[in-house]
Amino acid sequence: MIRLCAFADEAGSSLDDQIAALRREGVSFLELRSIDGKNVLSLSEAEAEGYAARLRQAGISVFSIGSPLGKVDIDCDFDAYLEQVRHLFRLDHIFSCTRIR
């Protein structure tokens, strides 16, 4: 069985537009990159919980988080960067996902 996954933020920035596009195309897996114009890394845990509930209600699962990880300068503040990584792990858990790209 082949299951398709998509970046839905290319179909619309709002979660409602993304859900509508995924349903219209019969795609039930989302590679989450941004919602409502916010990069996934910028989502608070509370926002993520709300979005995750709406996606579950729509029958859409998050296949992976399309994160900006690795797109930093070599001399970045490593402690701050590590906190971003931890935040993405928490979001990954909220979205019941096991993949971060």
Contact map, one row per residue, 1 for C-alpha under 8 A:
11100000000000000000000000000000000000000000000000000000000000000000000000000000000000000000000000000
11110000000000000000000000000000000000000000000000000000000000000000000000000000000000000000000000000
11111000000000000000000000111000000000000000000000000000000000000000000000000000000000000000000000000
01111100000000000000000000111000000000000000000000000000000000000000000000000000000000000000000000000
00111110000000000000000000111110000000000000000000000000000000100000000000000000000000000000000000000
00011111000000000000010000101110000000000000000000000000000000000000000000000000000000000000000000000
00001111110000000000000000000111100000000000000000000000000000000000000000000000000000000000000000000
00000111111100000110110000000111000000000000000000000000000000000000000000000000000000000000000000000
00000011111111000100000000000001111000000000000000000000000000000000000000000000000000000000000000000
00000011111110000000000000000000000000000000000000000000000000000000000000000000000000000000000000000
00000001111110001100100000000000000000000000000000000000000000000000000000000000000000000000000000000
00000001111111101100000000000000000000000000000000000000000000000000000000000000000000000000000000000
00000000111111101100000000000000011110000000000000000000000000000000000000000000000000000000000000000
00000000100111111100000000000000001110000000000000000000000000000000000000000000000000000000000000000
00000000000111111110000000000000001100000000000000100000000000000000000000000000000000000000000000000
00000000000001111111000000000000000000000000000000000000000000000000000000000000000000000000000000000
00000000001111111111100000000000000000000000000000000000000000000000000000000000000000000000000000000
00000001101111111111110000000000000000000000000000000000000000000000000000000000000000000000000000000
00000001000000111111111000000000000000000000000000000010010100000000000000000000000000000000000000000
00000000000000011111111100000000000000000000000000000000000000000000000000000000000000000000000000000
00000001001000001111111110000000000000000000000000000000000000000000000000000000000000000000000000000
00000101000000000111111111110000000000000000000000000000000000000000000000000000000000000000000000000
00000000000000000011111111110000000000000000000000000000000000000000000000000000000000000000000000000
00000000000000000001111111100000000000000000000000000000000000000000000000000000000000000000000000000
00000000000000000000111111100000000000000000000000000000000000000000000000000000000000000000000000000
00000000000000000000011111110000000000000000000000000000000000000000000000000000000000000000000000000
00111100000000000000011111111100000000000000000000000000000100000000000000000000000000000000000000000
00111000000000000000011001111100000000000000000000000000001110000000000000000000000000000000000000000
00111100000000000000000000111110000000000000000000000000000111100000000000000000000000000000000000000
00001111000000000000000000111111000000000000000000000000000111110000000000000000000000000000000000000
00001111000000000000000000001111100000000000000000000000000001111100000000000000000000000000000000000
00000011100000000000000000000111111000010000000000000000000001111100000000000000000000000000000000000
00000010100000000000000000000011111000110000000000000000000000001110000000000000000000000000000000000
00000000100010000000000000000001111111110000000000000000000000000000000000000000000000000000000000000
00000000100011100000000000000001111111110000000000000000000000000000000000000000000000000000000000000
00000000000011100000000000000000011111000000000000000000000000000000000000000000000000000000000000000
00000000000011000000000000000000011111100000000000000000000000000000000000000000000000000000000000000
00000000000000000000000000000000011111110110000000000000000000000000000000000000000000000000000000000
00000000000000000000000000000000111011111110000000000000000000000010000000000000000000000000000000000
00000000000000000000000000000001111001111110000000000000000000001110000000000000000000000000000000000
00000000000000000000000000000000000000111110000000000000000000000011000000000000000100110000000000000
00000000000000000000000000000000000001111111000000000000000000000000000000000000000000000000000000000
00000000000000000000000000000000000001111111101100000000000000000000000000000000000000000000000000000
00000000000000000000000000000000000000000111111100000000000000000000000000000000000000000000000000000
00000000000000000000000000000000000000000011111110000000000000000000000000000000000000000110010000000
00000000000000000000000000000000000000000001111111000000000000000000000000000000000000000000000000000
00000000000000000000000000000000000000000011111111100000000000000000000000000000000000000000000000000
00000000000000000000000000000000000000000011111111110000000000000000000000000000000000000010011000000
00000000000000000000000000000000000000000000111111111000000000000000000000000000000000000000011000000
00000000000000000000000000000000000000000000011111111100000000000000000000000000000000000000000000000
00000000000000100000000000000000000000000000001111111110000000000000000000000000000000000000000000000
00000000000000000000000000000000000000000000000111111111000000000000000000000000000000000000011000000
00000000000000000000000000000000000000000000000011111111100000000000000000000000000000000000000000000
00000000000000000000000000000000000000000000000001111111110000000000000000000000000000000000000000000
00000000000000000010000000000000000000000000000000111111111110000000000000000000000000000000000000000
00000000000000000000000000000000000000000000000000011111111110000000000000000000000000000000000000000
00000000000000000000000000000000000000000000000000001111111100000000000000000000000000000000000000000
00000000000000000010000000000000000000000000000000000111111100000000000000000000000000000000000000000
00000000000000000000000000010000000000000000000000000011111110000000000000000000000000000000000000000
00000000000000000010000000111100000000000000000000000011111111000000000000000000000000000000000000000
00000000000000000000000000011100000000000000000000000011001111100000000000000000000000000000001100000
00000000000000000000000000001111000000000000000000000000000111111000000000000000000000000000001110000
00001000000000000000000000001111000000000000000000000000000011111000000000000000000000000000000011100
00000000000000000000000000000111000000000000000000000000000001111100000000000000000000000001000011111
00000000000000000000000000000011100000010000000000000000000001111110000000000000000000000001000010111
00000000000000000000000000000011100000010000000000000000000000011111000000000000000000000000000000011
00000000000000000000000000000000100000111000000000000000000000001111100000000000000000010000000000011
00000000000000000000000000000000000000001000000000000000000000000111111000000000000000000000000000000
00000000000000000000000000000000000000000000000000000000000000000011111100000000000010000000000000001
00000000000000000000000000000000000000000000000000000000000000000001111100000000000000000000000000000
00000000000000000000000000000000000000000000000000000000000000000001111110000000000000000000000000000
00000000000000000000000000000000000000000000000000000000000000000000111111010000000000000000000000000
00000000000000000000000000000000000000000000000000000000000000000000001111110000000000000000000000000
00000000000000000000000000000000000000000000000000000000000000000000000111110000000000000000000000000
00000000000000000000000000000000000000000000000000000000000000000000000011111100000000000000000000000
00000000000000000000000000000000000000000000000000000000000000000000000111111100100000000000000000000
00000000000000000000000000000000000000000000000000000000000000000000000000111111100000000000000000000
00000000000000000000000000000000000000000000000000000000000000000000000000111111110000000000000000000
00000000000000000000000000000000000000000000000000000000000000000000000000001111111000000000000000000
00000000000000000000000000000000000000000000000000000000000000000000000000001111111100000000000000000
00000000000000000000000000000000000000000000000000000000000000000000000000011111111110000000000000000
00000000000000000000000000000000000000000000000000000000000000000000000000000111111111000000000000000
00000000000000000000000000000000000000000000000000000000000000000000000000000011111111100000000000000
00000000000000000000000000000000000000001000000000000000000000000000000000000001111111110000000000000
00000000000000000000000000000000000000000000000000000000000000000000100000000000111111111000000000000
00000000000000000000000000000000000000000000000000000000000000000000000000000000011111111100000000000
00000000000000000000000000000000000000001000000000000000000000000000000000000000001111111110000000000
00000000000000000000000000000000000000001000000000000000000000000010000000000000000111111111000000010
00000000000000000000000000000000000000000000000000000000000000000000000000000000000011111111100000000
00000000000000000000000000000000000000000000100000000000000000000000000000000000000001111111110000000
00000000000000000000000000000000000000000000100100000000000000000000000000000000000000111111111000000
00000000000000000000000000000000000000000000000000000000000000011000000000000000000000011111111111110
00000000000000000000000000000000000000000000000000000000000000000000000000000000000000001111111111000
00000000000000000000000000000000000000000000100110010000000000000000000000000000000000000111111110000
00000000000000000000000000000000000000000000000110010000000011000000000000000000000000000011111110000
00000000000000000000000000000000000000000000000000000000000011000000000000000000000000000001111111000
00000000000000000000000000000000000000000000000000000000000001111000000000000000000000000001111111100
00000000000000000000000000000000000000000000000000000000000000110000000000000000000000000001100111110
00000000000000000000000000000000000000000000000000000000000000111000000000000000000000000001000011111
00000000000000000000000000000000000000000000000000000000000000011110000000000000000000010001000001111
00000000000000000000000000000000000000000000000000000000000000011110100000000000000000000000000000111
